[in-house]
């Protein structure tokens, strides 16, 4: 059987302009795809309207274009995919693999338990048989089993989690008809035939959930490669909430050289001087694609922003 061609993707949320941390994740996914002679797709994860900033999606695209990223298909917007998410959700509900949950955060404040994957839902509504026909009244949760989900991350190695013990039944759809990241990313990675997911360490905890959903929905399971997140001096992940600045359109070569170094790539002093003197972003991308070494990515959880 002929090996499946590599397909990677970058999937930013339009909650603000592209910042340095997102540029690092974009660069890693782009170089991993292009070094493997694969396709690189762009997906806008615009399924959380309260967090979205008007014009941010267009601004992200313009910034990526300015840095000469080249995607291979028209960007996919998750806001156009609600029908597909509901179809897969309905199949899980039909098979009693998901259920309605009336618990609010206030209801759970004394019941949730901390775990390696965050907070564990105690299963309060698992057997209550609430109405699942109205997407606005209740959260809809996935039933998880008492079994180990194992996977090998390209950066962080062999990992395993017991979802029932560590996180409990996860939310697939929130009240007011909002699909969760876990459901949407699983459905869309399968739809776009993504062969390897490259994203930040902060999303590593979603990986066993995505794998479990792939198994339930009979989707192929992609490979995974996570990269350290970029943090500020207070060890906060760069984000709109922590005041991360937008990527400047100036000094593109200098910025990309810093990104490559943060990703563990070895760059000779002579190459750096030549690139900066000639301000040649095209040549820098050509060199980076040819010399990309995913195994050199630091195996730390985070990196301080330079």
KESE-283537 format. One record per residue (C-alpha): residue in three letters; x, y, z. Coordinates in nm, 3 decimals. Example, Ala and Ser with C-alpha at 12.3 -4.5 7.8 and 13.67 -1.06 7.14 Angstrom:
! residues 2
r kolti = ALA; east = 1.230; north = -0.450; up = 0.780
r kolti = SER; east = 1.367; north = -0.106; up = 0.714
! end
This chain:
! residues 306
r kolti = UNK; east = 0.000; north = 0.000; up = 0.000
r kolti = UNK; east = 0.132; north = 0.344; up = -0.095
r kolti = UNK; east = 0.209; north = 0.559; up = 0.212
r kolti = UNK; east = -0.038; north = 0.839; up = 0.267
r kolti = UNK; east = 0.095; north = 1.180; up = 0.164
r kolti = UNK; east = 0.172; north = 1.419; up = 0.448
r kolti = UNK; east = -0.097; north = 1.677; up = 0.531
r kolti = UNK; east = -0.042; north = 1.929; up = 0.809
r kolti = UNK; east = -0.233; north = 2.233; up = 0.925
r kolti = UNK; east = -0.226; north = 2.552; up = 1.130
r kolti = UNK; east = -0.550; north = 2.639; up = 1.308
r kolti = UNK; east = -0.549; north = 2.978; up = 1.482
r kolti = UNK; east = -0.842; north = 3.120; up = 1.677
r kolti = UNK; east = -0.938; north = 3.476; up = 1.572
r kolti = UNK; east = -0.933; north = 3.608; up = 1.927
r kolti = UNK; east = -0.677; north = 3.871; up = 1.833
r kolti = UNK; east = -0.386; north = 3.938; up = 1.596
r kolti = UNK; east = -0.112; north = 3.680; up = 1.541
r kolti = UNK; east = 0.142; north = 3.699; up = 1.824
r kolti = UNK; east = 0.489; north = 3.549; up = 1.858
r kolti = UNK; east = 0.374; north = 3.228; up = 2.024
r kolti = UNK; east = 0.134; north = 3.155; up = 1.740
r kolti = UNK; east = 0.407; north = 3.233; up = 1.487
r kolti = UNK; east = 0.626; north = 2.966; up = 1.649
r kolti = UNK; east = 0.348; north = 2.706; up = 1.622
r kolti = UNK; east = 0.273; north = 2.810; up = 1.262
r kolti = UNK; east = 0.639; north = 2.782; up = 1.165
r kolti = UNK; east = 0.678; north = 2.437; up = 1.319
r kolti = UNK; east = 0.369; north = 2.300; up = 1.142
r kolti = UNK; east = 0.468; north = 2.464; up = 0.812
r kolti = UNK; east = 0.825; north = 2.335; up = 0.812
r kolti = UNK; east = 0.721; north = 1.986; up = 0.919
r kolti = UNK; east = 0.476; north = 1.971; up = 0.626
r kolti = UNK; east = 0.705; north = 2.121; up = 0.363
r kolti = UNK; east = 1.012; north = 1.924; up = 0.473
r kolti = UNK; east = 0.803; north = 1.609; up = 0.421
r kolti = UNK; east = 0.692; north = 1.727; up = 0.074
r kolti = UNK; east = 0.339; north = 1.758; up = 0.206
r kolti = UNK; east = 0.046; north = 1.994; up = 0.202
r kolti = UNK; east = -0.005; north = 2.268; up = 0.461
r kolti = UNK; east = -0.361; north = 2.376; up = 0.528
r kolti = UNK; east = -0.502; north = 2.673; up = 0.713
r kolti = UNK; east = -0.809; north = 2.650; up = 0.936
r kolti = UNK; east = -0.971; north = 2.940; up = 1.121
r kolti = UNK; east = -1.123; north = 2.813; up = 1.446
r kolti = UNK; east = -1.403; north = 3.068; up = 1.473
r kolti = UNK; east = -1.652; north = 2.872; up = 1.684
r kolti = UNK; east = -1.635; north = 3.080; up = 2.004
r kolti = UNK; east = -1.804; north = 3.413; up = 1.918
r kolti = UNK; east = -1.764; north = 3.570; up = 2.266
r kolti = UNK; east = -1.384; north = 3.542; up = 2.237
r kolti = UNK; east = -1.352; north = 3.652; up = 1.875
r kolti = UNK; east = -1.231; north = 3.996; up = 1.770
r kolti = UNK; east = -1.382; north = 4.151; up = 1.455
r kolti = UNK; east = -1.128; north = 4.156; up = 1.173
r kolti = UNK; east = -0.882; north = 3.925; up = 1.354
r kolti = UNK; east = -0.914; north = 3.641; up = 1.103
r kolti = UNK; east = -0.825; north = 3.868; up = 0.811
r kolti = UNK; east = -0.541; north = 4.020; up = 1.011
r kolti = UNK; east = -0.397; north = 3.672; up = 1.082
r kolti = UNK; east = -0.411; north = 3.582; up = 0.712
r kolti = UNK; east = -0.238; north = 3.907; up = 0.614
r kolti = UNK; east = 0.037; north = 3.851; up = 0.871
r kolti = UNK; east = 0.098; north = 3.497; up = 0.748
r kolti = UNK; east = 0.110; north = 3.622; up = 0.388
r kolti = UNK; east = 0.355; north = 3.895; up = 0.492
r kolti = UNK; east = 0.584; north = 3.626; up = 0.633
r kolti = UNK; east = 0.547; north = 3.431; up = 0.306
r kolti = UNK; east = 0.361; north = 3.128; up = 0.442
r kolti = UNK; east = 0.196; north = 2.946; up = 0.152
r kolti = UNK; east = -0.112; north = 2.733; up = 0.221
r kolti = UNK; east = -0.223; north = 2.474; up = -0.032
r kolti = UNK; east = -0.601; north = 2.508; up = -0.017
r kolti = UNK; east = -0.860; north = 2.774; up = 0.059
r kolti = UNK; east = -0.872; north = 2.831; up = 0.437
r kolti = UNK; east = -1.146; north = 2.639; up = 0.616
r kolti = UNK; east = -1.365; north = 2.835; up = 0.859
r kolti = UNK; east = -1.514; north = 2.628; up = 1.138
r kolti = UNK; east = -1.815; north = 2.860; up = 1.157
r kolti = UNK; east = -1.931; north = 2.700; up = 0.829
r kolti = UNK; east = -1.915; north = 2.348; up = 0.973
r kolti = UNK; east = -2.189; north = 2.339; up = 1.241
r kolti = UNK; east = -2.402; north = 2.093; up = 1.042
r kolti = UNK; east = -2.114; north = 1.844; up = 1.031
r kolti = UNK; east = -2.043; north = 1.879; up = 1.405
r kolti = UNK; east = -2.409; north = 1.820; up = 1.491
r kolti = UNK; east = -2.423; north = 1.516; up = 1.262
r kolti = UNK; east = -2.140; north = 1.346; up = 1.447
r kolti = UNK; east = -2.275; north = 1.458; up = 1.783
r kolti = UNK; east = -2.616; north = 1.307; up = 1.700
r kolti = UNK; east = -2.455; north = 0.973; up = 1.616
r kolti = UNK; east = -2.289; north = 0.970; up = 1.960
r kolti = UNK; east = -2.618; north = 1.063; up = 2.130
r kolti = UNK; east = -2.801; north = 0.792; up = 1.936
r kolti = UNK; east = -2.555; north = 0.530; up = 2.058
r kolti = UNK; east = -2.575; north = 0.659; up = 2.418
r kolti = UNK; east = -2.211; north = 0.764; up = 2.400
r kolti = UNK; east = -2.307; north = 1.119; up = 2.492
r kolti = UNK; east = -2.569; north = 1.274; up = 2.720
r kolti = UNK; east = -2.716; north = 1.605; up = 2.837
r kolti = UNK; east = -2.575; north = 1.775; up = 3.146
r kolti = UNK; east = -2.744; north = 2.058; up = 3.338
r kolti = UNK; east = -2.446; north = 2.127; up = 3.567
r kolti = UNK; east = -2.318; north = 2.485; up = 3.570
r kolti = UNK; east = -1.970; north = 2.585; up = 3.682
r kolti = UNK; east = -2.129; north = 2.711; up = 4.003
r kolti = UNK; east = -2.295; north = 2.372; up = 4.059
r kolti = UNK; east = -1.961; north = 2.195; up = 4.025
r kolti = UNK; east = -1.742; north = 2.432; up = 4.221
r kolti = UNK; east = -1.730; north = 2.195; up = 4.521
r kolti = UNK; east = -1.741; north = 1.869; up = 4.322
r kolti = UNK; east = -1.476; north = 1.886; up = 4.051
r kolti = UNK; east = -1.141; north = 1.728; up = 4.128
r kolti = UNK; east = -0.803; north = 1.842; up = 4.005
r kolti = UNK; east = -0.625; north = 1.600; up = 3.776
r kolti = UNK; east = -0.325; north = 1.586; up = 3.538
r kolti = UNK; east = -0.560; north = 1.691; up = 3.256
r kolti = UNK; east = -0.715; north = 1.980; up = 3.449
r kolti = UNK; east = -1.036; north = 1.921; up = 3.641
r kolti = UNK; east = -1.232; north = 1.597; up = 3.657
r kolti = UNK; east = -1.610; north = 1.602; up = 3.608
r kolti = UNK; east = -1.767; north = 1.365; up = 3.866
r kolti = UNK; east = -2.047; north = 1.234; up = 3.640
r kolti = UNK; east = -2.335; north = 1.410; up = 3.815
r kolti = UNK; east = -2.572; north = 1.391; up = 3.517
r kolti = UNK; east = -2.447; north = 1.069; up = 3.357
r kolti = UNK; east = -2.766; north = 0.872; up = 3.439
r kolti = UNK; east = -3.027; north = 1.149; up = 3.454
r kolti = UNK; east = -3.165; north = 1.100; up = 3.098
r kolti = UNK; east = -3.217; north = 1.472; up = 3.030
r kolti = UNK; east = -3.359; north = 1.590; up = 2.698
r kolti = UNK; east = -3.091; north = 1.603; up = 2.429
r kolti = UNK; east = -3.304; north = 1.755; up = 2.152
r kolti = UNK; east = -3.255; north = 2.118; up = 2.254
r kolti = UNK; east = -2.900; north = 2.238; up = 2.200
r kolti = UNK; east = -2.951; north = 2.556; up = 2.403
r kolti = UNK; east = -3.067; north = 2.416; up = 2.738
r kolti = UNK; east = -2.785; north = 2.182; up = 2.838
r kolti = UNK; east = -2.421; north = 2.100; up = 2.787
r kolti = UNK; east = -2.374; north = 1.772; up = 2.602
r kolti = UNK; east = -2.103; north = 1.543; up = 2.738
r kolti = UNK; east = -1.913; north = 1.244; up = 2.603
r kolti = UNK; east = -1.914; north = 0.927; up = 2.810
r kolti = UNK; east = -1.556; north = 0.812; up = 2.859
r kolti = UNK; east = -1.453; north = 0.462; up = 2.958
r kolti = UNK; east = -1.219; north = 0.335; up = 3.225
r kolti = UNK; east = -0.943; north = 0.250; up = 2.979
r kolti = UNK; east = -0.595; north = 0.371; up = 2.896
r kolti = UNK; east = -0.541; north = 0.589; up = 2.589
r kolti = UNK; east = -0.178; north = 0.566; up = 2.479
r kolti = UNK; east = 0.006; north = 0.761; up = 2.212
r kolti = UNK; east = 0.356; north = 0.867; up = 2.114
r kolti = UNK; east = 0.414; north = 1.238; up = 2.071
r kolti = UNK; east = 0.700; north = 1.323; up = 1.834
r kolti = UNK; east = 0.849; north = 1.564; up = 2.089
r kolti = UNK; east = 0.745; north = 1.434; up = 2.431
r kolti = UNK; east = 0.750; north = 1.060; up = 2.369
r kolti = UNK; east = 0.520; north = 0.787; up = 2.500
r kolti = UNK; east = 0.225; north = 0.913; up = 2.702
r kolti = UNK; east = -0.087; north = 0.752; up = 2.841
r kolti = UNK; east = -0.401; north = 0.870; up = 3.019
r kolti = UNK; east = -0.714; north = 0.721; up = 3.171
r kolti = UNK; east = -0.981; north = 0.974; up = 3.070
r kolti = UNK; east = -1.241; north = 0.849; up = 3.318
r kolti = UNK; east = -1.005; north = 0.879; up = 3.613
r kolti = UNK; east = -0.828; north = 1.195; up = 3.501
r kolti = UNK; east = -1.092; north = 1.417; up = 3.342
r kolti = UNK; east = -1.431; north = 1.246; up = 3.341
r kolti = UNK; east = -1.703; north = 1.296; up = 3.082
r kolti = UNK; east = -1.599; north = 1.592; up = 2.865
r kolti = UNK; east = -1.821; north = 1.856; up = 2.708
r kolti = UNK; east = -1.881; north = 1.813; up = 2.334
r kolti = UNK; east = -2.134; north = 2.094; up = 2.293
r kolti = UNK; east = -2.185; north = 2.385; up = 2.527
r kolti = UNK; east = -2.516; north = 2.559; up = 2.588
r kolti = UNK; east = -2.637; north = 2.791; up = 2.313
r kolti = UNK; east = -2.520; north = 2.554; up = 2.040
r kolti = UNK; east = -2.144; north = 2.600; up = 2.069
r kolti = UNK; east = -1.930; north = 2.299; up = 1.968
r kolti = UNK; east = -1.628; north = 2.229; up = 2.186
r kolti = UNK; east = -1.271; north = 2.245; up = 2.064
r kolti = UNK; east = -1.238; north = 1.870; up = 2.120
r kolti = UNK; east = -1.525; north = 1.777; up = 1.889
r kolti = UNK; east = -1.457; north = 2.039; up = 1.621
r kolti = UNK; east = -1.084; north = 1.969; up = 1.592
r kolti = UNK; east = -1.142; north = 1.594; up = 1.570
r kolti = UNK; east = -1.409; north = 1.623; up = 1.301
r kolti = UNK; east = -1.212; north = 1.877; up = 1.096
r kolti = UNK; east = -0.877; north = 1.699; up = 1.117
r kolti = UNK; east = -1.052; north = 1.390; up = 0.979
r kolti = UNK; east = -1.234; north = 1.591; up = 0.712
r kolti = UNK; east = -0.912; north = 1.759; up = 0.594
r kolti = UNK; east = -0.725; north = 1.425; up = 0.612
r kolti = UNK; east = -0.460; north = 1.563; up = 0.845
r kolti = UNK; east = -0.184; north = 1.306; up = 0.890
r kolti = UNK; east = 0.003; north = 1.487; up = 1.168
r kolti = UNK; east = -0.119; north = 1.749; up = 1.415
r kolti = UNK; east = 0.150; north = 2.003; up = 1.506
r kolti = UNK; east = 0.046; north = 2.246; up = 1.781
r kolti = UNK; east = 0.149; north = 2.397; up = 2.113
r kolti = UNK; east = 0.218; north = 2.208; up = 2.435
r kolti = UNK; east = -0.085; north = 2.374; up = 2.595
r kolti = UNK; east = -0.306; north = 2.156; up = 2.372
r kolti = UNK; east = -0.128; north = 1.830; up = 2.453
r kolti = UNK; east = -0.399; north = 1.745; up = 2.709
r kolti = UNK; east = -0.658; north = 1.736; up = 2.429
r kolti = UNK; east = -0.468; north = 1.464; up = 2.244
r kolti = UNK; east = -0.601; north = 1.158; up = 2.433
r kolti = UNK; east = -0.952; north = 1.304; up = 2.401
r kolti = UNK; east = -0.906; north = 1.349; up = 2.026
r kolti = UNK; east = -0.775; north = 0.995; up = 1.990
r kolti = UNK; east = -1.070; north = 0.857; up = 2.190
r kolti = UNK; east = -1.316; north = 1.048; up = 1.970
r kolti = UNK; east = -1.142; north = 0.921; up = 1.656
r kolti = UNK; east = -1.195; north = 0.567; up = 1.781
r kolti = UNK; east = -1.566; north = 0.625; up = 1.854
r kolti = UNK; east = -1.631; north = 0.798; up = 1.521
r kolti = UNK; east = -1.422; north = 0.553; up = 1.317
r kolti = UNK; east = -1.182; north = 0.825; up = 1.204
r kolti = UNK; east = -0.815; north = 0.759; up = 1.125
r kolti = UNK; east = -0.594; north = 0.880; up = 1.409
r kolti = UNK; east = -0.329; north = 1.134; up = 1.305
r kolti = UNK; east = 0.021; north = 1.150; up = 1.446
r kolti = UNK; east = 0.102; north = 1.424; up = 1.696
r kolti = UNK; east = 0.389; north = 1.667; up = 1.745
r kolti = UNK; east = 0.368; north = 1.933; up = 2.013
r kolti = UNK; east = 0.604; north = 2.225; up = 2.057
r kolti = UNK; east = 0.686; north = 2.425; up = 2.370
r kolti = UNK; east = 0.466; north = 2.727; up = 2.431
r kolti = UNK; east = 0.618; north = 3.073; up = 2.448
r kolti = UNK; east = 0.572; north = 3.246; up = 2.782
r kolti = UNK; east = 0.639; north = 3.593; up = 2.921
r kolti = UNK; east = 0.853; north = 3.671; up = 3.225
r kolti = UNK; east = 0.562; north = 3.581; up = 3.452
r kolti = UNK; east = 0.551; north = 3.235; up = 3.287
r kolti = UNK; east = 0.215; north = 3.315; up = 3.130
r kolti = UNK; east = 0.142; north = 3.178; up = 2.786
r kolti = UNK; east = 0.141; north = 3.453; up = 2.525
r kolti = UNK; east = -0.220; north = 3.534; up = 2.443
r kolti = UNK; east = -0.459; north = 3.823; up = 2.410
r kolti = UNK; east = -0.551; north = 3.776; up = 2.776
r kolti = UNK; east = -0.188; north = 3.818; up = 2.887
r kolti = UNK; east = -0.131; north = 4.120; up = 2.665
r kolti = UNK; east = 0.076; north = 3.954; up = 2.392
r kolti = UNK; east = 0.173; north = 4.205; up = 2.127
r kolti = UNK; east = 0.089; north = 4.154; up = 1.762
r kolti = UNK; east = 0.374; north = 4.042; up = 1.537
r kolti = UNK; east = 0.539; north = 4.345; up = 1.381
r kolti = UNK; east = 0.554; north = 4.355; up = 1.003
r kolti = UNK; east = 0.911; north = 4.484; up = 1.019
r kolti = UNK; east = 1.225; north = 4.277; up = 1.062
r kolti = UNK; east = 1.068; north = 3.959; up = 0.922
r kolti = UNK; east = 1.399; north = 3.781; up = 0.871
r kolti = UNK; east = 1.522; north = 3.866; up = 1.219
r kolti = UNK; east = 1.195; north = 3.749; up = 1.373
r kolti = UNK; east = 1.193; north = 3.422; up = 1.181
r kolti = UNK; east = 1.555; north = 3.352; up = 1.274
r kolti = UNK; east = 1.458; north = 3.387; up = 1.642
r kolti = UNK; east = 1.164; north = 3.152; up = 1.586
r kolti = UNK; east = 1.393; north = 2.890; up = 1.431
r kolti = UNK; east = 1.635; north = 2.915; up = 1.721
r kolti = UNK; east = 1.349; north = 2.876; up = 1.971
r kolti = UNK; east = 1.252; north = 2.562; up = 1.781
r kolti = UNK; east = 1.602; north = 2.423; up = 1.835
r kolti = UNK; east = 1.731; north = 2.465; up = 1.480
r kolti = UNK; east = 2.104; north = 2.520; up = 1.434
r kolti = UNK; east = 2.184; north = 2.828; up = 1.227
r kolti = UNK; east = 2.539; north = 2.920; up = 1.137
r kolti = UNK; east = 2.657; north = 3.272; up = 1.211
r kolti = UNK; east = 2.749; north = 3.320; up = 0.845
r kolti = UNK; east = 2.401; north = 3.223; up = 0.725
r kolti = UNK; east = 2.245; north = 3.457; up = 0.977
r kolti = UNK; east = 2.465; north = 3.746; up = 0.862
r kolti = UNK; east = 2.393; north = 3.675; up = 0.494
r kolti = UNK; east = 2.016; north = 3.655; up = 0.550
r kolti = UNK; east = 2.004; north = 3.976; up = 0.752
r kolti = UNK; east = 2.233; north = 4.166; up = 0.514
r kolti = UNK; east = 2.027; north = 4.066; up = 0.211
r kolti = UNK; east = 1.692; north = 4.075; up = 0.392
r kolti = UNK; east = 1.610; north = 3.760; up = 0.195
r kolti = UNK; east = 1.307; north = 3.590; up = 0.350
r kolti = UNK; east = 1.262; north = 3.361; up = 0.048
r kolti = UNK; east = 1.613; north = 3.221; up = 0.090
r kolti = UNK; east = 1.560; north = 3.178; up = 0.464
r kolti = UNK; east = 1.246; north = 2.972; up = 0.407
r kolti = UNK; east = 1.423; north = 2.763; up = 0.143
r kolti = UNK; east = 1.708; north = 2.689; up = 0.384
r kolti = UNK; east = 1.472; north = 2.623; up = 0.678
r kolti = UNK; east = 1.259; north = 2.373; up = 0.482
r kolti = UNK; east = 1.566; north = 2.184; up = 0.359
r kolti = UNK; east = 1.740; north = 2.174; up = 0.699
r kolti = UNK; east = 1.438; north = 2.130; up = 0.929
r kolti = UNK; east = 1.497; north = 1.882; up = 1.212
r kolti = UNK; east = 1.184; north = 1.808; up = 1.415
r kolti = UNK; east = 1.389; north = 1.599; up = 1.656
r kolti = UNK; east = 1.576; north = 1.915; up = 1.761
r kolti = UNK; east = 1.264; north = 2.080; up = 1.905
r kolti = UNK; east = 1.328; north = 2.141; up = 2.279
r kolti = UNK; east = 1.153; north = 1.887; up = 2.500
r kolti = UNK; east = 1.057; north = 2.151; up = 2.754
r kolti = UNK; east = 0.703; north = 2.266; up = 2.832
r kolti = UNK; east = 0.773; north = 2.631; up = 2.763
r kolti = UNK; east = 1.031; north = 2.878; up = 2.638
r kolti = UNK; east = 1.073; north = 3.235; up = 2.757
r kolti = UNK; east = 1.016; north = 3.496; up = 2.490
r kolti = UNK; east = 1.344; north = 3.654; up = 2.384
! end
